Amino acid sequence: MTLNKIFLLLIFILLYLMPNLSAQKKEFWWGGGVAYQVPTNLMADKDFGFATVAKGGAGFFGTGTYFYNPQLSLTGDVGYSFFPKDKEFWDVNNYGDVNMTYQMLSATFQGNFYLSEGEVRPYFGALFGFYYLMNKMSFTSNNEISNQSKSYKSNELQPGMGLEFGTLIQMAKKEKLSISLRFSYIPNIESKYLPDEQITINPHGKQNHWGLALKYYFAGKR
């Protein structure tokens, strides 16, 4: 089963469960968090992809969650992520120096279903949103006779989706902590060759990645 089908199946399950669950105890919580995010070639080119050219980096999030009831919630996240270059891949020996950075801004909406109503609540969720990708590359040539220095900036707004599995923990009466593992899938980004500059933008293609996140929530309106 492909990720697209799994994503649609989870959305269907969440929509089916909503009218059948008690609508009591509506709550809103807000907070923020950090994540360690790792590039992957999953659902892309296995031999050459995002994991080939980039290393794990940091993510930072602002978040708000509306609990329809203790077992169902809707979350909105805004985030910033940074992935450093893979130094070994971008090492061009004595030809010069390559400076490569991968950054993204994200805005996602996510539905979660909680498997219990206690103080420790495992959950699974599906998300959809948009990712603003900011990839920058500059090559500074060491050849003083024939300067072959090149650079490019690639800024793209792309839709994406994902799956998340985690645990929500009640830390205090008005505080919650979530620990989660998320797979983010950005299906539409492709490499582009610019013949005039003789350079390929985003040669790695898709920027799919894993993220291990910690988020802390505080009670809002009830």
C-alpha atoms as a printed R data frame, in Angstrom:
    type eleno elety resid chain resno       x      y       z
1   ATOM     1    CA   MET     A     1   0.000  0.000   0.000
2   ATOM     2    CA   THR     A     2   1.432  3.388  -1.006
3   ATOM     3    CA   LEU     A     3   1.758  6.310   1.402
4   ATOM     4    CA   ASN     A     4  -0.944  8.200  -0.519
5   ATOM     5    CA   LYS     A     5  -3.426  5.362   0.088
6   ATOM     6    CA   ILE     A     6  -2.414  5.051   3.759
7   ATOM     7    CA   PHE     A     7  -2.858  8.806   4.210
8   ATOM     8    CA   LEU     A     8  -6.331  8.743   2.620
9   ATOM     9    CA   LEU     A     9  -7.306  5.711   4.706
10  ATOM    10    CA   LEU     A    10  -6.338  7.451   7.953
11  ATOM    11    CA   ILE     A    11  -8.267 10.578   6.958
12  ATOM    12    CA   PHE     A    12 -11.324  8.395   6.257
13  ATOM    13    CA   ILE     A    13 -10.984  6.680   9.640
14  ATOM    14    CA   LEU     A    14 -10.726 10.026  11.465
15  ATOM    15    CA   LEU     A    15 -13.765 11.429   9.650
16  ATOM    16    CA   TYR     A    16 -15.725  8.256  10.414
17  ATOM    17    CA   LEU     A    17 -14.839  8.336  14.097
18  ATOM    18    CA   MET     A    18 -15.627 12.014  14.703
19  ATOM    19    CA   PRO     A    19 -19.462 11.832  14.784
20  ATOM    20    CA   ASN     A    20 -19.355  8.560  16.724
21  ATOM    21    CA   LEU     A    21 -17.263  9.840  19.607
22  ATOM    22    CA   SER     A    22 -18.450 11.895  22.534
23  ATOM    23    CA   ALA     A    23 -18.164 15.626  21.896
24  ATOM    24    CA   GLN     A    24 -17.506 16.465  25.548
25  ATOM    25    CA   LYS     A    25 -14.475 18.179  27.074
26  ATOM    26    CA   LYS     A    26 -13.500 20.386  24.126
27  ATOM    27    CA   GLU     A    27 -10.130 21.965  24.863
28  ATOM    28    CA   PHE     A    28  -7.541 24.153  23.158
29  ATOM    29    CA   TRP     A    29  -3.829 23.837  23.954
30  ATOM    30    CA   TRP     A    30  -0.937 25.852  22.562
31  ATOM    31    CA   GLY     A    31   2.840 25.484  22.710
32  ATOM    32    CA   GLY     A    32   6.006 24.804  20.781
33  ATOM    33    CA   GLY     A    33   8.755 22.293  20.276
34  ATOM    34    CA   VAL     A    34  11.974 21.147  18.703
35  ATOM    35    CA   ALA     A    35  12.837 18.229  16.444
36  ATOM    36    CA   TYR     A    36  15.794 16.364  15.066
37  ATOM    37    CA   GLN     A    37  15.083 15.751  11.385
38  ATOM    38    CA   VAL     A    38  16.847 13.275   9.112
39  ATOM    39    CA   PRO     A    39  16.769 13.315   5.288
40  ATOM    40    CA   THR     A    40  15.731 10.084   3.597
41  ATOM    41    CA   ASN     A    41  15.650  8.605   0.105
42  ATOM    42    CA   LEU     A    42  12.444  6.757   0.985
43  ATOM    43    CA   MET     A    43   9.825  7.073  -1.783
44  ATOM    44    CA   ALA     A    44  12.431  8.755  -3.993
45  ATOM    45    CA   ASP     A    45  15.575  7.510  -5.760
46  ATOM    46    CA   LYS     A    46  17.075  4.963  -3.358
47  ATOM    47    CA   ASP     A    47  20.600  5.413  -4.741
48  ATOM    48    CA   PHE     A    48  20.622  9.201  -4.977
49  ATOM    49    CA   GLY     A    49  18.272 11.417  -3.036
50  ATOM    50    CA   PHE     A    50  17.953 13.894  -0.189
51  ATOM    51    CA   ALA     A    51  19.822 11.610   2.241
52  ATOM    52    CA   THR     A    52  22.746 11.565  -0.197
53  ATOM    53    CA   VAL     A    53  23.323 15.317  -0.201
54  ATOM    54    CA   ALA     A    54  22.197 16.448   3.283
55  ATOM    55    CA   LYS     A    55  22.623 15.504   6.920
56  ATOM    56    CA   GLY     A    56  20.290 15.603   9.904
57  ATOM    57    CA   GLY     A    57  19.339 19.031  11.189
58  ATOM    58    CA   ALA     A    58  17.101 20.925  13.582
59  ATOM    59    CA   GLY     A    59  13.460 21.892  13.407
60  ATOM    60    CA   PHE     A    60  11.521 24.414  15.508
61  ATOM    61    CA   PHE     A    61   7.732 24.579  15.786
62  ATOM    62    CA   GLY     A    62   4.894 26.674  17.100
63  ATOM    63    CA   THR     A    63   1.740 24.630  17.576
64  ATOM    64    CA   GLY     A    64  -1.872 24.733  18.652
65  ATOM    65    CA   THR     A    65  -4.152 21.741  19.267
66  ATOM    66    CA   TYR     A    66  -7.932 21.636  19.512
67  ATOM    67    CA   PHE     A    67  -9.294 18.569  21.299
68  ATOM    68    CA   TYR     A    68 -12.732 17.673  20.000
69  ATOM    69    CA   ASN     A    69 -12.784 15.101  22.791
70  ATOM    70    CA   PRO     A    70 -10.107 13.115  24.689
71  ATOM    71    CA   GLN     A    71  -9.607 10.779  21.709
72  ATOM    72    CA   LEU     A    72  -9.658 13.148  18.744
73  ATOM    73    CA   SER     A    73  -7.759 16.367  18.036
74  ATOM    74    CA   LEU     A    74  -6.833 18.744  15.243
75  ATOM    75    CA   THR     A    75  -3.379 20.336  15.315
76  ATOM    76    CA   GLY     A    76  -1.919 23.255  13.382
77  ATOM    77    CA   ASP     A    77   1.875 23.672  13.176
78  ATOM    78    CA   VAL     A    78   4.157 26.332  11.749
79  ATOM    79    CA   GLY     A    79   7.824 25.458  11.607
80  ATOM    80    CA   TYR     A    80  11.340 26.146  10.405
81  ATOM    81    CA   SER     A    81  13.845 23.422   9.490
82  ATOM    82    CA   PHE     A    82  17.515 23.463   8.554
83  ATOM    83    CA   PHE     A    83  19.536 20.628   6.999
84  ATOM    84    CA   PRO     A    84  23.328 21.022   6.601
85  ATOM    85    CA   LYS     A    85  25.168 19.639   3.609
86  ATOM    86    CA   ASP     A    86  26.794 16.220   3.486
87  ATOM    87    CA   LYS     A    87  30.457 17.274   3.562
88  ATOM    88    CA   GLU     A    88  31.704 14.067   1.972
89  ATOM    89    CA   PHE     A    89  29.313 14.295  -0.987
90  ATOM    90    CA   TRP     A    90  30.002 17.984  -1.634
91  ATOM    91    CA   ASP     A    91  33.791 17.633  -1.324
92  ATOM    92    CA   VAL     A    92  35.194 18.528  -4.763
93  ATOM    93    CA   ASN     A    93  38.833 18.031  -3.716
94  ATOM    94    CA   ASN     A    94  41.079 20.863  -4.923
95  ATOM    95    CA   TYR     A    95  38.671 22.289  -7.499
96  ATOM    96    CA   GLY     A    96  37.080 24.695  -5.036
97  ATOM    97    CA   ASP     A    97  34.562 24.902  -2.228
98  ATOM    98    CA   VAL     A    98  30.821 24.141  -2.270
99  ATOM    99    CA   ASN     A    99  28.512 25.857   0.195
100 ATOM   100    CA   MET     A   100  25.097 24.145   0.253
101 ATOM   101    CA   THR     A   101  22.170 24.803   2.607
102 ATOM   102    CA   TYR     A   102  18.660 23.368   2.751
103 ATOM   103    CA   GLN     A   103  16.002 25.280   4.674
104 ATOM   104    CA   MET     A   104  12.231 25.063   4.770
105 ATOM   105    CA   LEU     A   105   9.240 26.795   6.290
106 ATOM   106    CA   SER     A   106   6.172 24.651   6.877
107 ATOM   107    CA   ALA     A   107   2.503 25.062   7.729
108 ATOM   108    CA   THR     A   108   0.570 21.835   8.362
109 ATOM   109    CA   PHE     A   109  -2.756 20.624   9.708
110 ATOM   110    CA   GLN     A   110  -2.975 17.264  11.398
111 ATOM   111    CA   GLY     A   111  -5.709 15.001  12.744
112 ATOM   112    CA   ASN     A   112  -4.813 12.678  15.640
113 ATOM   113    CA   PHE     A   113  -6.643  9.692  17.091
114 ATOM   114    CA   TYR     A   114  -5.686  8.734  20.674
115 ATOM   115    CA   LEU     A   115  -5.772  5.093  21.691
116 ATOM   116    CA   SER     A   116  -6.589  5.830  25.339
117 ATOM   117    CA   GLU     A   117  -7.951  8.601  27.578
118 ATOM   118    CA   GLY     A   118  -5.461  8.347  30.447
119 ATOM   119    CA   GLU     A   119  -2.489 10.478  31.406
120 ATOM   120    CA   VAL     A   120  -0.323  8.635  28.838
121 ATOM   121    CA   ARG     A   121  -2.079  8.540  25.476
122 ATOM   122    CA   PRO     A   122  -0.458  6.886  22.419
123 ATOM   123    CA   TYR     A   123  -1.776  8.246  19.121
124 ATOM   124    CA   PHE     A   124  -1.464  8.128  15.358
125 ATOM   125    CA   GLY     A   125  -2.195 10.907  12.939
126 ATOM   126    CA   ALA     A   126  -2.207 12.081   9.338
127 ATOM   127    CA   LEU     A   127  -1.202 15.545   8.180
128 ATOM   128    CA   PHE     A   128  -1.335 17.775   5.127
129 ATOM   129    CA   GLY     A   129   0.251 21.153   4.493
130 ATOM   130    CA   PHE     A   130   2.647 23.306   2.530
131 ATOM   131    CA   TYR     A   131   6.431 23.534   2.565
132 ATOM   132    CA   TYR     A   132   8.412 26.543   1.362
133 ATOM   133    CA   LEU     A   133  11.781 25.112   0.330
134 ATOM   134    CA   MET     A   134  14.826 27.388   0.265
135 ATOM   135    CA   ASN     A   135  17.836 25.624  -1.256
136 ATOM   136    CA   LYS     A   136  21.030 27.586  -1.883
137 ATOM   137    CA   MET     A   137  24.240 26.435  -3.543
138 ATOM   138    CA   SER     A   138  27.430 28.298  -4.314
139 ATOM   139    CA   PHE     A   139  30.616 26.882  -5.819
140 ATOM   140    CA   THR     A   140  33.781 28.941  -5.492
141 ATOM   141    CA   SER     A   141  36.371 27.793  -7.997
142 ATOM   142    CA   ASN     A   142  40.097 27.642  -7.218
143 ATOM   143    CA   ASN     A   143  40.998 27.891 -10.905
144 ATOM   144    CA   GLU     A   144  42.478 31.356 -11.382
145 ATOM   145    CA   ILE     A   145  42.762 30.985 -15.177
146 ATOM   146    CA   SER     A   146  39.215 29.791 -15.902
147 ATOM   147    CA   ASN     A   147  36.769 30.830 -13.204
148 ATOM   148    CA   GLN     A   148  33.997 28.237 -13.128
149 ATOM   149    CA   SER     A   149  32.261 29.505 -10.012
150 ATOM   150    CA   LYS     A   150  28.495 28.949  -9.989
151 ATOM   151    CA   SER     A   151  25.575 29.556  -7.667
152 ATOM   152    CA   TYR     A   152  21.821 29.186  -7.521
153 ATOM   153    CA   LYS     A   153  18.850 29.782  -5.264
154 ATOM   154    CA   SER     A   154  15.795 27.586  -5.514
155 ATOM   155    CA   ASN     A   155  12.696 28.779  -3.655
156 ATOM   156    CA   GLU     A   156   9.627 26.579  -4.119
157 ATOM   157    CA   LEU     A   157   6.251 26.265  -2.426
158 ATOM   158    CA   GLN     A   158   5.180 22.624  -2.473
159 ATOM   159    CA   PRO     A   159   2.300 20.656  -0.936
160 ATOM   160    CA   GLY     A   160   3.167 17.755   1.315
161 ATOM   161    CA   MET     A   161   1.672 15.139   3.572
162 ATOM   162    CA   GLY     A   162   2.789 12.803   6.274
163 ATOM   163    CA   LEU     A   163   2.141 10.277   8.999
164 ATOM   164    CA   GLU     A   164   2.903 10.629  12.695
165 ATOM   165    CA   PHE     A   165   3.011  8.245  15.636
166 ATOM   166    CA   GLY     A   166   3.548  9.465  19.161
167 ATOM   167    CA   THR     A   167   2.560  9.669  22.816
168 ATOM   168    CA   LEU     A   168   0.893 12.543  24.660
169 ATOM   169    CA   ILE     A   169   1.778 12.748  28.357
170 ATOM   170    CA   GLN     A   170  -0.049 14.772  31.010
171 ATOM   171    CA   MET     A   171   2.753 16.535  32.919
172 ATOM   172    CA   ALA     A   172   0.568 18.757  35.125
173 ATOM   173    CA   LYS     A   173  -3.024 19.954  35.229
174 ATOM   174    CA   LYS     A   174  -2.380 22.549  32.518
175 ATOM   175    CA   GLU     A   175   0.703 21.103  30.815
176 ATOM   176    CA   LYS     A   176   1.220 18.298  28.299
177 ATOM   177    CA   LEU     A   177   4.264 16.838  26.557
178 ATOM   178    CA   SER     A   178   4.232 14.984  23.248
179 ATOM   179    CA   ILE     A   179   6.953 12.723  21.862
180 ATOM   180    CA   SER     A   180   6.466 11.811  18.223
181 ATOM   181    CA   LEU     A   181   8.012 10.330  15.104
182 ATOM   182    CA   ARG     A   182   6.855 11.884  11.826
183 ATOM   183    CA   PHE     A   183   7.494 11.048   8.195
184 ATOM   184    CA   SER     A   184   7.068 14.065   5.885
185 ATOM   185    CA   TYR     A   185   6.499 13.378   2.196
186 ATOM   186    CA   ILE     A   186   6.906 16.218  -0.343
187 ATOM   187    CA   PRO     A   187   6.005 14.526  -3.636
188 ATOM   188    CA   ASN     A   188   6.249 17.252  -6.269
189 ATOM   189    CA   ILE     A   189   9.778 18.671  -6.110
190 ATOM   190    CA   GLU     A   190  11.901 17.559  -9.064
191 ATOM   191    CA   SER     A   191  15.363 18.369 -10.386
192 ATOM   192    CA   LYS     A   192  15.643 21.029 -13.103
193 ATOM   193    CA   TYR     A   193  18.460 21.510 -15.598
194 ATOM   194    CA   LEU     A   194  19.309 25.067 -16.677
195 ATOM   195    CA   PRO     A   195  21.185 24.784 -20.000
196 ATOM   196    CA   ASP     A   196  22.380 28.403 -20.066
197 ATOM   197    CA   GLU     A   197  24.056 28.090 -16.668
198 ATOM   198    CA   GLN     A   198  24.942 24.399 -17.223
199 ATOM   199    CA   ILE     A   199  23.742 23.546 -13.774
200 ATOM   200    CA   THR     A   200  21.075 21.280 -12.271
201 ATOM   201    CA   ILE     A   201  18.866 22.767  -9.560
202 ATOM   202    CA   ASN     A   202  17.858 20.353  -6.789
203 ATOM   203    CA   PRO     A   203  19.598 17.295  -8.300
204 ATOM   204    CA   HIS     A   204  18.444 15.182  -5.342
205 ATOM   205    CA   GLY     A   205  14.758 15.618  -6.183
206 ATOM   206    CA   LYS     A   206  12.257 15.122  -3.350
207 ATOM   207    CA   GLN     A   207  13.045 16.355   0.169
208 ATOM   208    CA   ASN     A   208  11.329 13.647   2.213
209 ATOM   209    CA   HIS     A   209  12.480 13.405   5.824
210 ATOM   210    CA   TRP     A   210  11.921 11.843   9.250
211 ATOM   211    CA   GLY     A   211  11.491 13.931  12.379
212 ATOM   212    CA   LEU     A   212  11.750 13.034  16.077
213 ATOM   213    CA   ALA     A   213   9.988 15.825  17.957
214 ATOM   214    CA   LEU     A   214   9.335 17.023  21.506
215 ATOM   215    CA   LYS     A   215   6.477 19.505  21.966
216 ATOM   216    CA   TYR     A   216   5.244 21.129  25.143
217 ATOM   217    CA   TYR     A   217   1.644 22.374  25.489
218 ATOM   218    CA   PHE     A   218  -0.125 24.729  27.860
219 ATOM   219    CA   ALA     A   219  -3.856 24.899  28.507
220 ATOM   220    CA   GLY     A   220  -5.786 27.551  26.643
221 ATOM   221    CA   LYS     A   221  -9.524 28.160  26.369
222 ATOM   222    CA   ARG     A   222 -11.897 25.361  27.325
